[in-house]
Amino acid sequence: MSSLKLQRKRESRELTTPFLGVMPAYSAKDDTLATKLVTFYEHPKDPAVPSHQATVLLFDPSNGTLKAVMDGSIITAKRTAAISAIATKFLMPADSEVLCILGAGVQAYSHYEIFTELFSFKEVRIWNRTKENAEKFACSVKGPVQVCPSAQEAATGADVIITVTMATEPILHGEWVKPGAHINAVGACRPDWRELDDDVMKNSGLYVDSREAALRESGDVILSGAKIFAELGEVVLGTKPALCEKTTVFKSLGMAIEDIVTAKMVFDSWSAGSYNEDLQIT
């Protein structure tokens, strides 16, 4: 992902540097050309504004004509959660009962939705830096969710952990992680940002969506020096094993191809008149 860092006025506390990301891709198999524009901002004074906002531009690959402008935020939320679910299907320990979510933003909601639909967890826990947002999450979703006062309390004993935060320093520490647990690390998409400490990274089987991207963009991977065991695609294809008996980490950065394939599915559904009204297309 190419990105442009932006300057902002200094706030009362240090904020992450906002940036604009550009994710273009072409799929020869689907004959689809598109790009996603995504911004990353913290909004401490207006938490109702999402930290990630995105737009997908879908083009006619035969002549470059713009075919559609699509709500990329929903596409991003849905496809990211879907990829995490695939990783979890292959890597989580058998008979997993406890799900932990660290973070209470858009990705927390999309992950909760698909994880509770696909898997049978007996307990769901959530922690967020701002407790009010975690409480709002627990009241908004279907099903019981335990709001925890600390990340440590939420993570301890969990079988599956999802980190979906704007953290720039580790918020999940290895000493809290149950041996054999599976972790989906979704936040920290910059080379100097972290969600997981060195203990987690170096003592887990590390899976990524893209080796090239992880070694260039993931602070968790770069700063820890952890060795990548496999790409998720290699596990799906059967060329690399799923180390379910070990603690595992799936470091998700997102790939442009995921966005354009999803965008094509939405556009084709809209063209056929059976689209989801939550997905806005102009």
C-alpha positions in Angstrom: 0.0 0.0 0.0 1.4 3.4 -1.0 0.7 6.1 1.6 1.0 9.8 2.2 1.5 11.1 5.7 -0.4 14.2 6.7 0.3 16.9 9.3 -2.2 17.9 11.9 -2.4 20.4 14.7 -0.9 19.2 18.0 -3.5 17.8 20.4 -3.4 17.6 24.2 -2.1 14.1 23.9 0.1 12.6 21.2 -1.9 11.2 18.3 -0.8 8.8 15.6 0.1 10.6 12.4 -2.8 10.4 9.9 -2.2 9.2 6.4 -3.9 8.5 3.1 -3.3 5.0 1.7 -3.7 4.0 -2.0 -4.3 0.3 -2.9 -4.7 -0.3 -6.6 -5.0 -3.8 -8.2 -6.0 -5.7 -11.3 -7.4 -9.2 -11.4 -6.9 -10.9 -14.7 -9.0 -13.8 -13.6 -12.0 -11.5 -12.8 -11.0 -8.9 -15.4 -11.4 -6.3 -12.7 -9.6 -3.0 -12.2 -10.0 -1.0 -9.0 -8.3 1.1 -6.4 -9.1 1.8 -2.8 -8.4 5.1 -1.1 -8.3 4.9 2.7 -7.6 7.4 5.4 -6.4 6.7 8.9 -7.2 9.3 11.6 -7.8 9.4 15.3 -10.8 11.4 16.5 -10.6 11.7 20.3 -12.9 14.8 20.2 -15.4 13.1 18.0 -15.4 9.3 18.5 -18.4 8.9 16.3 -16.1 9.5 13.3 -14.5 6.2 12.2 -10.7 6.0 12.4 -10.6 4.3 9.0 -12.6 5.7 6.1 -12.4 4.3 2.6 -13.7 4.6 -1.0 -13.3 2.1 -3.8 -13.2 3.2 -7.4 -14.1 0.5 -9.9 -13.0 0.9 -13.5 -13.8 -0.6 -16.8 -10.5 -2.5 -17.6 -11.0 -2.3 -21.3 -10.9 1.5 -21.5 -10.2 2.9 -18.1 -13.7 4.4 -17.6 -14.8 4.9 -14.0 -17.8 2.5 -13.5 -18.6 3.0 -9.8 -17.7 4.8 -6.6 -18.3 2.5 -3.7 -18.3 2.7 0.1 -15.0 1.2 0.8 -15.4 1.3 4.6 -18.0 -1.4 4.7 -16.1 -3.5 2.1 -12.9 -3.2 4.2 -14.7 -4.1 7.4 -16.4 -7.2 5.8 -13.4 -8.5 3.9 -10.9 -8.0 6.7 -13.2 -9.9 9.2 -13.7 -12.7 6.6 -9.9 -13.2 6.1 -9.4 -13.3 9.9 -12.2 -15.9 10.1 -10.4 -18.0 7.4 -7.2 -17.8 9.4 -9.0 -18.8 12.6 -10.7 -21.7 10.9 -7.3 -23.2 10.1 -5.3 -22.1 13.1 -7.5 -21.9 16.2 -7.2 -24.7 18.8 -9.8 -27.4 18.8 -12.8 -26.9 21.1 -12.1 -23.1 21.4 -14.6 -21.6 23.9 -13.4 -18.0 24.7 -13.1 -15.2 22.3 -11.3 -12.0 23.2 -11.6 -8.7 21.2 -9.2 -5.8 22.0 -10.6 -2.7 20.5 -14.2 -1.5 20.0 -14.2 0.2 16.6 -15.7 -0.8 13.2 -13.4 -3.8 12.8 -14.5 -5.1 16.3 -18.1 -5.1 15.1 -17.4 -6.8 11.8 -15.2 -9.4 13.5 -17.8 -10.1 16.2 -20.5 -10.5 13.6 -18.8 -13.1 11.5 -17.0 -14.9 14.4 -20.1 -15.5 16.4 -21.9 -16.7 13.2 -19.2 -19.2 12.2 -17.8 -20.4 15.5 -19.4 -21.5 18.8 -17.8 -19.5 21.5 -19.2 -19.9 25.0 -17.7 -16.6 26.2 -16.9 -13.3 24.5 -14.8 -10.6 26.1 -13.9 -7.1 25.0 -11.5 -4.4 26.2 -11.0 -0.9 24.8 -8.9 2.0 25.8 -12.0 4.0 26.3 -14.3 1.9 28.5 -17.5 3.7 27.3 -16.9 2.5 23.8 -16.5 -1.1 25.0 -19.7 -0.8 27.0 -21.5 0.6 23.9 -20.2 -2.3 21.9 -21.5 -4.8 24.5 -25.0 -3.2 24.4 -25.1 -3.0 20.6 -24.3 -6.5 19.5 -26.5 -9.6 19.7 -25.4 -11.9 22.4 -23.7 -11.5 25.8 -20.3 -9.7 25.9 -18.2 -9.3 29.0 -16.5 -5.8 29.2 -13.1 -6.2 30.9 -11.3 -3.4 32.8 -7.9 -4.3 31.3 -6.4 -6.0 28.2 -4.7 -8.5 30.5 -8.0 -9.6 32.0 -9.6 -9.9 28.6 -6.8 -11.9 27.0 -5.9 -14.2 29.9 -7.3 -17.7 29.2 -8.7 -16.8 25.8 -8.5 -19.3 23.0 -8.8 -16.8 20.2 -7.7 -13.1 20.5 -8.5 -10.4 17.9 -6.6 -7.1 18.1 -8.3 -4.3 16.2 -6.8 -1.1 17.8 -5.1 2.1 16.8 -2.2 1.2 19.2 1.3 2.2 18.3 2.8 0.4 21.3 2.1 -3.2 22.3 -1.2 -3.8 24.1 -1.0 -7.6 24.1 1.8 -9.3 26.1 3.0 -12.8 25.7 2.7 -13.6 29.4 -1.1 -13.1 29.2 -1.5 -15.5 26.2 -2.7 -19.0 26.7 -0.4 -21.6 25.2 -1.9 -22.8 21.9 -4.1 -19.7 21.5 -4.6 -18.1 18.1 -4.2 -14.4 17.6 -5.6 -12.3 14.7 -3.5 -9.0 14.7 -5.4 -6.6 12.5 -4.3 -3.1 13.7 -0.7 -1.6 13.6 -0.5 -1.3 9.8 2.6 0.9 9.8 6.3 -0.1 10.2 6.6 1.8 13.5 3.3 0.7 15.1 2.9 -2.3 17.4 0.0 -4.2 19.0 1.9 -7.4 20.1 5.1 -7.5 22.1 8.2 -9.4 21.2 7.3 -12.3 23.5 4.1 -13.0 21.5 5.8 -12.5 18.1 8.9 -14.6 18.7 7.1 -17.5 20.5 4.3 -18.0 18.0 3.9 -19.6 14.6 3.6 -16.4 12.4 1.3 -16.3 9.4 0.8 -13.3 7.2 -1.4 -12.4 4.2 1.7 -11.3 2.3 5.4 -11.8 3.1 6.4 -8.8 1.1 3.9 -6.5 2.7 4.6 -7.7 6.2 8.3 -7.2 5.9 7.7 -3.6 4.6 4.7 -2.4 6.5 4.1 -4.4 9.8 5.8 -2.9 12.8 4.9 -6.1 14.7 7.0 -8.2 12.3 9.8 -5.7 11.5 10.5 -4.5 15.0 10.3 -7.9 16.7 12.4 -9.6 14.1 10.0 -12.6 14.2 10.4 -15.1 11.4 7.4 -15.6 9.1 6.4 -19.2 8.9 3.9 -19.0 6.0 1.4 -17.0 4.1 -2.3 -17.8 4.8 -2.8 -18.7 1.2 -0.1 -21.4 1.5 -2.1 -23.0 4.3 -5.4 -22.8 2.3 -3.7 -24.4 -0.6 -2.1 -27.1 1.6 1.5 -26.3 0.8 2.2 -25.2 4.4 0.8 -26.8 7.6 -1.5 -25.1 10.1 0.3 -25.4 13.5 -2.8 -25.7 15.6 -0.9 -27.2 18.5 1.2 -24.1 18.8 0.4 -20.5 19.7 -0.2 -18.8 16.3 -0.4 -15.2 15.1 -2.0 -14.1 11.8 -0.8 -10.7 11.0 -3.4 -9.1 8.7 -2.4 -6.0 6.7 -5.0 -6.4 3.9 -4.4 -6.8 0.2 -5.7 -4.7 -2.6 -6.8 -7.9 -4.4 -9.2 -8.6 -1.5 -10.8 -5.2 -2.0 -11.3 -5.5 -5.8 -12.7 -9.0 -5.7 -15.2 -7.9 -3.0 -16.0 -4.8 -4.9 -16.8 -6.8 -8.0 -19.1 -9.1 -6.1 -20.9 -6.1 -4.7 -21.1 -4.4 -8.1 -22.3 -7.5 -9.8 -25.0 -8.0 -7.1 -26.1 -4.4 -7.5 -26.2 -4.7 -11.3 -28.5 -7.8 -10.9 -30.7 -5.9 -8.5 -30.0 -8.0 -5.4 -27.5 -5.7 -3.6 -27.3 -5.0 0.1 -28.6 -1.5 0.8 -25.9 -1.0 3.4 -23.3 -0.9 0.6 -23.5 2.5 -1.1 -22.7 2.7 -4.8 -22.9 5.8 -7.0 
